[in-house]
Amino acid sequence: MKKISLLCLCLFSLQAEDFISEFEYGQMLYRDPRGVSCVPCHGETGEGREIVSYHNAKGVRVTISGPDIRTASLVQIRESVQQGKGVMPRYFLTDKEIRTIHAYLQKVNADNNESSDDG
């Protein structure tokens, strides 16, 4: 009887929903793709964030920021991730991972826009 129960459980698990949603997977990748998070440079929702600022030898303040990527196209995200851009390093993500991050940014910002329209 135990063997039949175990077999049924295994078959049932093969038909079960994904362990996490695509949104959750995108969020996970955005927060920690290959050990380096997008958040410190691009912010929680892609709004951009100051990375560092300093005064150069002439006393002029120099600020390095991650750009706002909330409205970046999939092509722009893909190029930046695959080639690196400015101070952004190159990441070795699959095309599916890049699409999932882009979809996450689109969804989280659509949800944020709906929330701000309500209030």
Biopython code that builds the backbone (N, CA, C, O; Angstrom):
import numpy as np
from Bio.PDB.StructureBuilder import StructureBuilder

atoms = [
    (1, "MET", "N", (0.813, -1.190, 0.000)),
    (1, "MET", "CA", (0.000, 0.000, 0.000)),
    (1, "MET", "C", (0.863, 1.264, 0.000)),
    (1, "MET", "O", (0.527, 2.257, -0.644)),
    (2, "LYS", "N", (1.972, 1.210, 0.727)),
    (2, "LYS", "CA", (2.871, 2.360, 0.771)),
    (2, "LYS", "C", (3.428, 2.674, -0.615)),
    (2, "LYS", "O", (3.571, 3.839, -0.989)),
    (3, "LYS", "N", (3.740, 1.627, -1.369)),
    (3, "LYS", "CA", (4.290, 1.829, -2.715)),
    (3, "LYS", "C", (3.272, 2.493, -3.625)),
    (3, "LYS", "O", (3.626, 3.362, -4.422)),
    (4, "ILE", "N", (2.003, 2.090, -3.513)),
    (4, "ILE", "CA", (0.945, 2.694, -4.338)),
    (4, "ILE", "C", (0.753, 4.157, -3.949)),
    (4, "ILE", "O", (0.598, 5.018, -4.816)),
    (5, "SER", "N", (0.762, 4.434, -2.661)),
    (5, "SER", "CA", (0.612, 5.826, -2.190)),
    (5, "SER", "C", (1.757, 6.687, -2.690)),
    (5, "SER", "O", (1.543, 7.811, -3.143)),
    (6, "LEU", "N", (2.959, 6.167, -2.611)),
    (6, "LEU", "CA", (4.127, 6.907, -3.073)),
    (6, "LEU", "C", (4.056, 7.142, -4.576)),
    (6, "LEU", "O", (4.379, 8.235, -5.042)),
    (7, "LEU", "N", (3.644, 6.152, -5.332)),
    (7, "LEU", "CA", (3.495, 6.292, -6.773)),
    (7, "LEU", "C", (2.441, 7.345, -7.112)),
    (7, "LEU", "O", (2.656, 8.175, -7.994)),
    (8, "CYS", "N", (1.321, 7.314, -6.425)),
    (8, "CYS", "CA", (0.260, 8.320, -6.650)),
    (8, "CYS", "C", (0.758, 9.723, -6.322)),
    (8, "CYS", "O", (0.481, 10.676, -7.051)),
    (9, "LEU", "N", (1.486, 9.841, -5.234)),
    (9, "LEU", "CA", (2.035, 11.143, -4.846)),
    (9, "LEU", "C", (2.995, 11.655, -5.906)),
    (9, "LEU", "O", (2.963, 12.839, -6.244)),
    (10, "CYS", "N", (3.844, 10.791, -6.435)),
    (10, "CYS", "CA", (4.794, 11.197, -7.477)),
    (10, "CYS", "C", (4.065, 11.620, -8.746)),
    (10, "CYS", "O", (4.415, 12.634, -9.349)),
    (11, "LEU", "N", (3.063, 10.863, -9.153)),
    (11, "LEU", "CA", (2.298, 11.209, -10.354)),
    (11, "LEU", "C", (1.547, 12.516, -10.165)),
    (11, "LEU", "O", (1.490, 13.343, -11.075)),
    (12, "PHE", "N", (0.972, 12.702, -8.987)),
    (12, "PHE", "CA", (0.255, 13.941, -8.703)),
    (12, "PHE", "C", (1.199, 15.144, -8.750)),
    (12, "PHE", "O", (0.838, 16.197, -9.274)),
    (13, "SER", "N", (2.392, 14.991, -8.210)),
    (13, "SER", "CA", (3.328, 16.111, -8.179)),
    (13, "SER", "C", (3.785, 16.504, -9.580)),
    (13, "SER", "O", (4.129, 17.663, -9.812)),
    (14, "LEU", "N", (3.795, 15.564, -10.507)),
    (14, "LEU", "CA", (4.165, 15.885, -11.882)),
    (14, "LEU", "C", (3.120, 16.769, -12.553)),
    (14, "LEU", "O", (3.439, 17.511, -13.482)),
    (15, "GLN", "N", (1.879, 16.693, -12.091)),
    (15, "GLN", "CA", (0.805, 17.472, -12.671)),
    (15, "GLN", "C", (0.521, 18.742, -11.879)),
    (15, "GLN", "O", (-0.338, 19.531, -12.273)),
    (16, "ALA", "N", (1.218, 18.951, -10.786)),
    (16, "ALA", "CA", (0.987, 20.103, -9.924)),
    (16, "ALA", "C", (1.438, 21.393, -10.608)),
    (16, "ALA", "O", (2.203, 21.372, -11.572)),
    (17, "GLU", "N", (0.947, 22.503, -10.089)),
    (17, "GLU", "CA", (1.351, 23.826, -10.572)),
    (17, "GLU", "C", (2.846, 24.010, -10.367)),
    (17, "GLU", "O", (3.469, 23.293, -9.584)),
    (18, "ASP", "N", (3.415, 24.976, -11.076)),
    (18, "ASP", "CA", (4.822, 25.306, -10.857)),
    (18, "ASP", "C", (5.029, 25.667, -9.390)),
    (18, "ASP", "O", (4.123, 26.161, -8.719)),
    (19, "PHE", "N", (6.220, 25.412, -8.919)),
    (19, "PHE", "CA", (6.543, 25.684, -7.524)),
    (19, "PHE", "C", (6.425, 27.172, -7.209)),
    (19, "PHE", "O", (5.900, 27.550, -6.161)),
    (20, "ILE", "N", (6.913, 28.012, -8.117)),
    (20, "ILE", "CA", (6.761, 29.460, -7.972)),
    (20, "ILE", "C", (6.194, 30.016, -9.280)),
    (20, "ILE", "O", (6.348, 29.417, -10.345)),
    (21, "SER", "N", (5.545, 31.158, -9.180)),
    (21, "SER", "CA", (4.985, 31.781, -10.380)),
    (21, "SER", "C", (6.097, 32.442, -11.198)),
    (21, "SER", "O", (7.212, 32.630, -10.712)),
    (22, "GLU", "N", (5.780, 32.784, -12.431)),
    (22, "GLU", "CA", (6.764, 33.473, -13.266)),
    (22, "GLU", "C", (7.114, 34.827, -12.646)),
    (22, "GLU", "O", (8.267, 35.256, -12.702)),
    (23, "PHE", "N", (6.126, 35.499, -12.057)),
    (23, "PHE", "CA", (6.373, 36.777, -11.388)),
    (23, "PHE", "C", (7.372, 36.592, -10.249)),
    (23, "PHE", "O", (8.321, 37.366, -10.121)),
    (24, "GLU", "N", (7.159, 35.568, -9.423)),
    (24, "GLU", "CA", (8.070, 35.301, -8.305)),
    (24, "GLU", "C", (9.467, 34.940, -8.802)),
    (24, "GLU", "O", (10.468, 35.334, -8.205)),
    (25, "TYR", "N", (9.524, 34.192, -9.891)),
    (25, "TYR", "CA", (10.821, 33.833, -10.479)),
    (25, "TYR", "C", (11.532, 35.085, -10.990)),
    (25, "TYR", "O", (12.734, 35.248, -10.780)),
    (26, "GLY", "N", (10.791, 35.969, -11.661)),
    (26, "GLY", "CA", (11.359, 37.233, -12.132)),
    (26, "GLY", "C", (11.867, 38.081, -10.986)),
    (26, "GLY", "O", (12.942, 38.676, -11.065)),
    (27, "GLN", "N", (11.084, 38.132, -9.922)),
    (27, "GLN", "CA", (11.491, 38.894, -8.736)),
    (27, "GLN", "C", (12.769, 38.317, -8.134)),
    (27, "GLN", "O", (13.678, 39.056, -7.755)),
    (28, "MET", "N", (12.827, 36.992, -8.053)),
    (28, "MET", "CA", (14.018, 36.336, -7.514)),
    (28, "MET", "C", (15.243, 36.644, -8.383)),
    (28, "MET", "O", (16.313, 36.961, -7.864)),
    (29, "LEU", "N", (15.079, 36.550, -9.700)),
    (29, "LEU", "CA", (16.197, 36.848, -10.598)),
    (29, "LEU", "C", (16.623, 38.310, -10.490)),
    (29, "LEU", "O", (17.817, 38.608, -10.483)),
    (30, "TYR", "N", (15.660, 39.219, -10.407)),
    (30, "TYR", "CA", (15.964, 40.644, -10.314)),
    (30, "TYR", "C", (16.737, 40.942, -9.032)),
    (30, "TYR", "O", (17.660, 41.756, -9.022)),
    (31, "ARG", "N", (16.351, 40.282, -7.971)),
    (31, "ARG", "CA", (16.997, 40.534, -6.680)),
    (31, "ARG", "C", (18.313, 39.800, -6.508)),
    (31, "ARG", "O", (19.132, 40.203, -5.682)),
    (32, "ASP", "N", (18.543, 38.720, -7.275)),
    (32, "ASP", "CA", (19.774, 37.955, -7.097)),
    (32, "ASP", "C", (20.103, 37.108, -8.319)),
    (32, "ASP", "O", (20.094, 35.880, -8.232)),
    (33, "PRO", "N", (20.397, 37.748, -9.476)),
    (33, "PRO", "CA", (20.795, 36.927, -10.624)),
    (33, "PRO", "C", (22.274, 36.581, -10.539)),
    (33, "PRO", "O", (23.129, 37.450, -10.713)),
    (34, "ARG", "N", (22.568, 35.356, -10.279)),
    (34, "ARG", "CA", (23.953, 34.878, -10.220)),
    (34, "ARG", "C", (24.753, 35.566, -9.115)),
    (34, "ARG", "O", (25.951, 35.803, -9.268)),
    (35, "GLY", "N", (24.093, 35.882, -8.008)),
    (35, "GLY", "CA", (24.788, 36.403, -6.851)),
    (35, "GLY", "C", (24.970, 37.906, -6.799)),
    (35, "GLY", "O", (25.514, 38.416, -5.819)),
    (36, "VAL", "N", (24.536, 38.640, -7.822)),
    (36, "VAL", "CA", (24.662, 40.092, -7.813)),
    (36, "VAL", "C", (23.289, 40.685, -8.103)),
    (36, "VAL", "O", (22.730, 40.469, -9.178)),
    (37, "SER", "N", (22.753, 41.422, -7.160)),
    (37, "SER", "CA", (21.407, 41.962, -7.285)),
    (37, "SER", "C", (21.334, 43.175, -8.201)),
    (37, "SER", "O", (22.282, 43.956, -8.279)),
    (38, "CYS", "N", (20.210, 43.333, -8.895)),
    (38, "CYS", "CA", (19.931, 44.524, -9.703)),
    (38, "CYS", "C", (19.526, 45.696, -8.804)),
    (38, "CYS", "O", (19.684, 46.856, -9.184)),
    (39, "VAL", "N", (19.005, 45.392, -7.612)),
    (39, "VAL", "CA", (18.409, 46.383, -6.718)),
    (39, "VAL", "C", (19.366, 47.509, -6.291)),
    (39, "VAL", "O", (18.956, 48.670, -6.312)),
    (40, "PRO", "N", (20.608, 47.228, -5.909)),
    (40, "PRO", "CA", (21.460, 48.330, -5.443)),
    (40, "PRO", "C", (21.662, 49.444, -6.477)),
    (40, "PRO", "O", (21.856, 50.603, -6.110)),
    (41, "CYS", "N", (21.618, 49.100, -7.745)),
    (41, "CYS", "CA", (21.844, 50.105, -8.786)),
    (41, "CYS", "C", (20.548, 50.598, -9.433)),
    (41, "CYS", "O", (20.447, 51.766, -9.810)),
    (42, "HIS", "N", (19.559, 49.710, -9.560)),
    (42, "HIS", "CA", (18.335, 50.058, -10.284)),
    (42, "HIS", "C", (17.129, 50.233, -9.373)),
    (42, "HIS", "O", (16.053, 50.583, -9.858)),
    (43, "GLY", "N", (17.270, 50.001, -8.067)),
    (43, "GLY", "CA", (16.160, 50.175, -7.137)),
    (43, "GLY", "C", (15.213, 48.992, -7.130)),
    (43, "GLY", "O", (15.317, 48.088, -7.959)),
    (44, "GLU", "N", (14.292, 49.010, -6.189)),
    (44, "GLU", "CA", (13.359, 47.901, -5.986)),
    (44, "GLU", "C", (12.497, 47.613, -7.212)),
    (44, "GLU", "O", (12.171, 46.456, -7.478)),
    (45, "THR", "N", (12.126, 48.645, -7.956)),
    (45, "THR", "CA", (11.228, 48.453, -9.099)),
    (45, "THR", "C", (11.835, 48.941, -10.411)),
    (45, "THR", "O", (11.124, 49.097, -11.404)),
    (46, "GLY", "N", (13.143, 49.181, -10.420)),
    (46, "GLY", "CA", (13.803, 49.629, -11.635)),
    (46, "GLY", "C", (13.873, 51.136, -11.782)),
    (46, "GLY", "O", (14.219, 51.639, -12.850)),
    (47, "GLU", "N", (13.548, 51.862, -10.723)),
    (47, "GLU", "CA", (13.485, 53.326, -10.784)),
    (47, "GLU", "C", (14.845, 54.013, -10.866)),
    (47, "GLU", "O", (14.911, 55.224, -11.079)),
    (48, "GLY", "N", (15.908, 53.272, -10.702)),
    (48, "GLY", "CA", (17.250, 53.863, -10.731)),
    (48, "GLY", "C", (17.657, 54.303, -9.343)),
    (48, "GLY", "O", (16.813, 54.649, -8.517)),
    (49, "ARG", "N", (18.944, 54.288, -9.091)),
    (49, "ARG", "CA", (19.415, 54.619, -7.747)),
    (49, "ARG", "C", (20.864, 55.085, -7.827)),
    (49, "ARG", "O", (21.635, 54.620, -8.666)),
    (50, "GLU", "N", (21.212, 55.992, -6.959)),
    (50, "GLU", "CA", (22.605, 56.437, -6.860)),
    (50, "GLU", "C", (23.443, 55.293, -6.318)),
    (50, "GLU", "O", (23.113, 54.684, -5.300)),
    (51, "ILE", "N", (24.530, 55.013, -7.017)),
    (51, "ILE", "CA", (25.433, 53.948, -6.595)),
    (51, "ILE", "C", (26.502, 54.509, -5.664)),
    (51, "ILE", "O", (26.747, 53.981, -4.579)),
    (52, "VAL", "N", (27.129, 55.589, -6.113)),
    (52, "VAL", "CA", (28.185, 56.205, -5.319)),
    (52, "VAL", "C", (28.360, 57.648, -5.780)),
    (52, "VAL", "O", (28.096, 57.976, -6.937)),
    (53, "SER", "N", (28.798, 58.492, -4.881)),
    (53, "SER", "CA", (29.193, 59.845, -5.271)),
    (53, "SER", "C", (30.485, 60.181, -4.539)),
    (53, "SER", "O", (30.758, 59.676, -3.450)),
    (54, "TYR", "N", (31.266, 61.041, -5.163)),
    (54, "TYR", "CA", (32.549, 61.427, -4.591)),
    (54, "TYR", "C", (32.939, 62.785, -5.174)),
    (54, "TYR", "O", (32.341, 63.258, -6.140)),
    (55, "HIS", "N", (33.936, 63.388, -4.576)),
    (55, "HIS", "CA", (34.477, 64.643, -5.098)),
    (55, "HIS", "C", (35.789, 64.327, -5.799)),
    (55, "HIS", "O", (36.682, 63.705, -5.224)),
    (56, "ASN", "N", (35.890, 64.761, -7.041)),
    (56, "ASN", "CA", (37.110, 64.492, -7.798)),
    (56, "ASN", "C", (38.227, 65.437, -7.346)),
    (56, "ASN", "O", (38.039, 66.216, -6.411)),
    (57, "ALA", "N", (39.381, 65.373, -8.001)),
    (57, "ALA", "CA", (40.552, 66.169, -7.618)),
    (57, "ALA", "C", (40.283, 67.670, -7.671)),
    (57, "ALA", "O", (40.934, 68.438, -6.963)),
    (58, "LYS", "N", (39.330, 68.097, -8.504)),
    (58, "LYS", "CA", (38.985, 69.516, -8.614)),
    (58, "LYS", "C", (37.878, 69.919, -7.645)),
    (58, "LYS", "O", (37.428, 71.064, -7.652)),
    (59, "GLY", "N", (37.444, 68.983, -6.817)),
    (59, "GLY", "CA", (36.404, 69.278, -5.844)),
    (59, "GLY", "C", (34.987, 69.196, -6.398)),
    (59, "GLY", "O", (34.025, 69.537, -5.709)),
    (60, "VAL", "N", (34.863, 68.751, -7.617)),
    (60, "VAL", "CA", (33.543, 68.632, -8.232)),
    (60, "VAL", "C", (32.924, 67.301, -7.824)),
    (60, "VAL", "O", (33.564, 66.252, -7.893)),
    (61, "ARG", "N", (31.669, 67.368, -7.400)),
    (61, "ARG", "CA", (30.978, 66.143, -7.000)),
    (61, "ARG", "C", (30.615, 65.338, -8.254)),
    (61, "ARG", "O", (30.024, 65.862, -9.197)),
    (62, "VAL", "N", (30.978, 64.075, -8.239)),
    (62, "VAL", "CA", (30.679, 63.150, -9.331)),
    (62, "VAL", "C", (29.752, 62.071, -8.760)),
    (62, "VAL", "O", (30.031, 61.497, -7.708)),
    (63, "THR", "N", (28.666, 61.807, -9.455)),
    (63, "THR", "CA", (27.715, 60.792, -9.017)),
    (63, "THR", "C", (27.583, 59.733, -10.101)),
    (63, "THR", "O", (27.415, 60.042, -11.281)),
    (64, "ILE", "N", (27.661, 58.498, -9.680)),
    (64, "ILE", "CA", (27.442, 57.372, -10.587)),
    (64, "ILE", "C", (26.121, 56.733, -10.159)),
    (64, "ILE", "O", (25.945, 56.341, -9.006)),
    (65, "SER", "N", (25.205, 56.640, -11.111)),
    (65, "SER", "CA", (23.877, 56.103, -10.816)),
    (65, "SER", "C", (23.508, 54.999, -11.783)),
    (65, "SER", "O", (23.956, 54.966, -12.929)),
    (66, "GLY", "N", (22.685, 54.101, -11.291)),
    (66, "GLY", "CA", (22.066, 53.103, -12.160)),
    (66, "GLY", "C", (20.842, 53.750, -12.779)),
    (66, "GLY", "O", (20.077, 54.405, -12.070)),
    (67, "PRO", "N", (20.631, 53.590, -14.071)),
    (67, "PRO", "CA", (19.517, 54.268, -14.720)),
    (67, "PRO", "C", (18.160, 53.665, -14.381)),
    (67, "PRO", "O", (18.058, 52.528, -13.920)),
    (68, "ASP", "N", (17.139, 54.449, -14.619)),
    (68, "ASP", "CA", (15.753, 54.007, -14.510)),
    (68, "ASP", "C", (15.497, 53.037, -15.659)),
    (68, "ASP", "O", (15.657, 53.403, -16.823)),
    (69, "ILE", "N", (15.106, 51.817, -15.345)),
    (69, "ILE", "CA", (14.857, 50.812, -16.385)),
    (69, "ILE", "C", (13.393, 50.374, -16.415)),
    (69, "ILE", "O", (13.064, 49.355, -17.022)),
    (70, "ARG", "N", (12.521, 51.132, -15.767)),
    (70, "ARG", "CA", (11.106, 50.745, -15.711)),
    (70, "ARG", "C", (10.447, 50.697, -17.080)),
    (70, "ARG", "O", (9.541, 49.893, -17.303)),
    (71, "THR", "N", (10.887, 51.540, -17.990)),
    (71, "THR", "CA", (10.278, 51.553, -19.325)),
    (71, "THR", "C", (11.223, 51.010, -20.403)),
    (71, "THR", "O", (10.958, 51.150, -21.597)),
    (72, "ALA", "N", (12.306, 50.401, -19.978)),
    (72, "ALA", "CA", (13.256, 49.830, -20.945)),
    (72, "ALA", "C", (12.601, 48.666, -21.686)),
    (72, "ALA", "O", (11.863, 47.872, -21.102)),
    (73, "SER", "N", (12.882, 48.586, -22.961)),
    (73, "SER", "CA", (12.343, 47.486, -23.770)),
    (73, "SER", "C", (13.105, 46.201, -23.473)),
    (73, "SER", "O", (14.184, 46.217, -22.881)),
    (74, "LEU", "N", (12.526, 45.109, -23.892)),
    (74, "LEU", "CA", (13.201, 43.825, -23.747)),
    (74, "LEU", "C", (14.539, 43.845, -24.478)),
    (74, "LEU", "O", (15.527, 43.310, -23.975)),
    (75, "VAL", "N", (14.580, 44.452, -25.648)),
    (75, "VAL", "CA", (15.820, 44.541, -26.424)),
    (75, "VAL", "C", (16.875, 45.323, -25.637)),
    (75, "VAL", "O", (18.033, 44.908, -25.580)),
    (76, "GLN", "N", (16.493, 46.441, -25.035)),
    (76, "GLN", "CA", (17.438, 47.249, -24.255)),
    (76, "GLN", "C", (17.956, 46.480, -23.043)),
    (76, "GLN", "O", (19.153, 46.500, -22.756)),
    (77, "ILE", "N", (17.055, 45.804, -22.335)),
    (77, "ILE", "CA", (17.472, 45.014, -21.172)),
    (77, "ILE", "C", (18.423, 43.903, -21.616)),
    (77, "ILE", "O", (19.464, 43.685, -20.998)),
    (78, "ARG", "N", (18.061, 43.211, -22.682)),
    (78, "ARG", "CA", (18.891, 42.111, -23.183)),
    (78, "ARG", "C", (20.293, 42.604, -23.545)),
    (78, "ARG", "O", (21.286, 41.985, -23.163)),
    (79, "GLU", "N", (20.377, 43.720, -24.283)),
    (79, "GLU", "CA", (21.688, 44.250, -24.683)),
    (79, "GLU", "C", (22.521, 44.637, -23.473)),
    (79, "GLU", "O", (23.712, 44.330, -23.415)),
    (80, "SER", "N", (21.911, 45.304, -22.511)),
    (80, "SER", "CA", (22.651, 45.728, -21.321)),
    (80, "SER", "C", (23.152, 44.545, -20.514)),
    (80, "SER", "O", (24.293, 44.545, -20.050)),
    (81, "VAL", "N", (22.308, 43.536, -20.345)),
    (81, "VAL", "CA", (22.681, 42.365, -19.561)),
    (81, "VAL", "C", (23.762, 41.552, -20.269)),
    (81, "VAL", "O", (24.727, 41.114, -19.644)),
    (82, "GLN", "N", (23.594, 41.353, -21.573)),
    (82, "GLN", "CA", (24.523, 40.487, -22.301)),
    (82, "GLN", "C", (25.848, 41.160, -22.628)),
    (82, "GLN", "O", (26.871, 40.482, -22.723)),
    (83, "GLN", "N", (25.853, 42.485, -22.802)),
    (83, "GLN", "CA", (27.072, 43.165, -23.209)),
    (83, "GLN", "C", (27.695, 43.996, -22.092)),
    (83, "GLN", "O", (28.872, 44.348, -22.167)),
    (84, "GLY", "N", (26.927, 44.309, -21.068)),
    (84, "GLY", "CA", (27.394, 45.255, -20.074)),
    (84, "GLY", "C", (27.263, 46.650, -20.669)),
    (84, "GLY", "O", (27.295, 46.818, -21.888)),
    (85, "LYS", "N", (27.119, 47.620, -19.829)),
    (85, "LYS", "CA", (26.926, 48.981, -20.333)),
    (85, "LYS", "C", (27.352, 49.955, -19.240)),
    (85, "LYS", "O", (26.844, 49.891, -18.120)),
    (86, "GLY", "N", (28.276, 50.850, -19.557)),
    (86, "GLY", "CA", (28.764, 51.778, -18.538)),
    (86, "GLY", "C", (29.434, 51.004, -17.424)),
    (86, "GLY", "O", (30.355, 50.227, -17.672)),
    (87, "VAL", "N", (28.978, 51.210, -16.195)),
    (87, "VAL", "CA", (29.557, 50.491, -15.054)),
    (87, "VAL", "C", (28.880, 49.148, -14.814)),
    (87, "VAL", "O", (29.292, 48.384, -13.941)),
    (88, "MET", "N", (27.844, 48.867, -15.590)),
    (88, "MET", "CA", (27.145, 47.594, -15.420)),
    (88, "MET", "C", (27.959, 46.455, -16.010)),
    (88, "MET", "O", (28.402, 46.522, -17.157)),
    (89, "PRO", "N", (28.155, 45.404, -15.212)),
    (89, "PRO", "CA", (28.903, 44.257, -15.729)),
    (89, "PRO", "C", (28.045, 43.426, -16.671)),
    (89, "PRO", "O", (26.824, 43.578, -16.719)),
    (90, "ARG", "N", (28.679, 42.576, -17.393)),
    (90, "ARG", "CA", (27.982, 41.621, -18.254)),
    (90, "ARG", "C", (27.489, 40.477, -17.367)),
    (90, "ARG", "O", (28.207, 39.997, -16.490)),
    (91, "TYR", "N", (26.255, 40.056, -17.616)),
    (91, "TYR", "CA", (25.692, 38.913, -16.896)),
    (91, "TYR", "C", (25.496, 37.769, -17.871)),
    (91, "TYR", "O", (25.226, 37.989, -19.052)),
    (92, "PHE", "N", (25.630, 36.569, -17.384)),
    (92, "PHE", "CA", (25.443, 35.386, -18.208)),
    (92, "PHE", "C", (24.095, 34.763, -17.859)),
    (92, "PHE", "O", (24.024, 33.726, -17.198)),
    (93, "LEU", "N", (23.034, 35.414, -18.315)),
    (93, "LEU", "CA", (21.679, 34.943, -18.091)),
    (93, "LEU", "C", (21.142, 34.353, -19.385)),
    (93, "LEU", "O", (21.531, 34.765, -20.477)),
    (94, "THR", "N", (20.253, 33.394, -19.251)),
    (94, "THR", "CA", (19.622, 32.825, -20.432)),
    (94, "THR", "C", (18.603, 33.827, -20.980)),
    (94, "THR", "O", (18.206, 34.767, -20.291)),
    (95, "ASP", "N", (18.192, 33.612, -22.213)),
    (95, "ASP", "CA", (17.184, 34.486, -22.798)),
    (95, "ASP", "C", (15.888, 34.416, -21.999)),
    (95, "ASP", "O", (15.222, 35.435, -21.814)),
    (96, "LYS", "N", (15.525, 33.229, -21.524)),
    (96, "LYS", "CA", (14.310, 33.089, -20.712)),
    (96, "LYS", "C", (14.435, 33.889, -19.409)),
    (96, "LYS", "O", (13.471, 34.528, -18.987)),
    (97, "GLU", "N", (15.593, 33.860, -18.779)),
    (97, "GLU", "CA", (15.790, 34.617, -17.541)),
    (97, "GLU", "C", (15.671, 36.120, -17.806)),
    (97, "GLU", "O", (15.076, 36.842, -17.007)),
    (98, "ILE", "N", (16.221, 36.586, -18.899)),
    (98, "ILE", "CA", (16.138, 38.012, -19.247)),
    (98, "ILE", "C", (14.685, 38.404, -19.515)),
    (98, "ILE", "O", (14.225, 39.445, -19.047)),
    (99, "ARG", "N", (13.967, 37.572, -20.267)),
    (99, "ARG", "CA", (12.540, 37.851, -20.533)),
    (99, "ARG", "C", (11.736, 37.860, -19.243)),
    (99, "ARG", "O", (10.824, 38.670, -19.080)),
    (100, "THR", "N", (12.072, 36.961, -18.326)),
    (100, "THR", "CA", (11.356, 36.872, -17.057)),
    (100, "THR", "C", (11.615, 38.109, -16.198)),
    (100, "THR", "O", (10.690, 38.622, -15.569)),
    (101, "ILE", "N", (12.849, 38.592, -16.163)),
    (101, "ILE", "CA", (13.158, 39.832, -15.435)),
    (101, "ILE", "C", (12.402, 40.995, -16.052)),
    (101, "ILE", "O", (11.819, 41.805, -15.331)),
    (102, "HIS", "N", (12.401, 41.090, -17.369)),
    (102, "HIS", "CA", (11.688, 42.172, -18.058)),
    (102, "HIS", "C", (10.194, 42.109, -17.742)),
    (102, "HIS", "O", (9.581, 43.134, -17.444)),
    (103, "ALA", "N", (9.605, 40.915, -17.806)),
    (103, "ALA", "CA", (8.179, 40.755, -17.496)),
    (103, "ALA", "C", (7.901, 41.145, -16.047)),
    (103, "ALA", "O", (6.879, 41.770, -15.763)),
    (104, "TYR", "N", (8.792, 40.787, -15.133)),
    (104, "TYR", "CA", (8.641, 41.182, -13.724)),
    (104, "TYR", "C", (8.615, 42.700, -13.595)),
    (104, "TYR", "O", (7.747, 43.247, -12.916)),
    (105, "LEU", "N", (9.554, 43.382, -14.235)),
    (105, "LEU", "CA", (9.597, 44.847, -14.161)),
    (105, "LEU", "C", (8.323, 45.465, -14.732)),
    (105, "LEU", "O", (7.787, 46.419, -14.168)),
    (106, "GLN", "N", (7.842, 44.926, -15.842)),
    (106, "GLN", "CA", (6.612, 45.445, -16.446)),
    (106, "GLN", "C", (5.438, 45.265, -15.500)),
    (106, "GLN", "O", (4.642, 46.186, -15.316)),
    (107, "LYS", "N", (5.325, 44.088, -14.898)),
    (107, "LYS", "CA", (4.197, 43.781, -14.002)),
    (107, "LYS", "C", (4.265, 44.598, -12.727)),
    (107, "LYS", "O", (3.265, 45.192, -12.324)),
    (108, "VAL", "N", (5.418, 44.642, -12.086)),
    (108, "VAL", "CA", (5.512, 45.356, -10.809)),
    (108, "VAL", "C", (5.259, 46.849, -11.013)),
    (108, "VAL", "O", (4.681, 47.500, -10.142)),
    (109, "ASN", "N", (5.680, 47.393, -12.138)),
    (109, "ASN", "CA", (5.459, 48.815, -12.382)),
    (109, "ASN", "C", (4.041, 49.096, -12.847)),
    (109, "ASN", "O", (3.521, 50.179, -12.579)),
    (110, "ALA", "N", (3.407, 48.173, -13.525)),
    (110, "ALA", "CA", (1.988, 48.327, -13.867)),
    (110, "ALA", "C", (1.163, 48.312, -12.591)),
    (110, "ALA", "O", (0.228, 49.099, -12.439)),
    (111, "ASP", "N", (1.515, 47.403, -11.662)),
    (111, "ASP", "CA", (0.814, 47.344, -10.376)),
    (111, "ASP", "C", (1.036, 48.614, -9.582)),
    (111, "ASP", "O", (0.102, 49.121, -8.961)),
    (112, "ASN", "N", (2.260, 49.145, -9.588)),
    (112, "ASN", "CA", (2.549, 50.393, -8.872)),
    (112, "ASN", "C", (1.796, 51.555, -9.463)),
    (112, "ASN", "O", (1.303, 52.406, -8.723)),
    (113, "ASN", "N", (1.691, 51.618, -10.793)),
    (113, "ASN", "CA", (0.950, 52.698, -11.448)),
    (113, "ASN", "C", (-0.525, 52.624, -11.121)),
    (113, "ASN", "O", (-1.161, 53.657, -10.913)),
    (114, "GLU", "N", (-1.091, 51.412, -11.069)),
    (114, "GLU", "CA", (-2.503, 51.257, -10.712)),
    (114, "GLU", "C", (-2.731, 51.695, -9.283)),
    (114, "GLU", "O", (-3.739, 52.338, -8.990)),
    (115, "SER", "N", (-1.805, 51.357, -8.372)),
    (115, "SER", "CA", (-1.922, 51.744, -6.970)),
    (115, "SER", "C", (-1.868, 53.251, -6.806)),
    (115, "SER", "O", (-2.626, 53.814, -6.016)),
    (116, "SER", "N", (-0.970, 53.923, -7.553)),
    (116, "SER", "CA", (-0.846, 55.372, -7.425)),
    (116, "SER", "C", (-2.030, 56.088, -8.074)),
    (116, "SER", "O", (-2.370, 57.201, -7.673)),
    (117, "ASP", "N", (-2.661, 55.463, -9.073)),
    (117, "ASP", "CA", (-3.843, 56.067, -9.699)),
    (117, "ASP", "C", (-5.044, 56.006, -8.750)),
    (117, "ASP", "O", (-5.923, 56.867, -8.803)),
    (118, "ASP", "N", (-5.081, 54.991, -7.885)),
    (118, "ASP", "CA", (-6.202, 54.842, -6.963)),
    (118, "ASP", "C", (-6.170, 55.869, -5.849)),
    (118, "ASP", "O", (-7.219, 56.282, -5.354)),
    (119, "GLY", "N", (-4.980, 56.285, -5.449)),
    (119, "GLY", "CA", (-4.851, 57.139, -4.278)),
    (119, "GLY", "C", (-4.582, 58.484, -4.676)),
    (119, "GLY", "O", (-4.438, 59.363, -3.826)),
]
sb = StructureBuilder()
sb.init_structure("model")
sb.init_model(0)
sb.init_chain("A")
sb.init_seg("    ")
for serial, (resi, resn, name, xyz) in enumerate(atoms, 1):
    if name == "N":
        sb.init_residue(resn, " ", resi, " ")
    sb.init_atom(name, np.array(xyz, "f"), 0.0, 1.0, " ", f" {name:<3s}", serial, name[0])
structure = sb.get_structure()
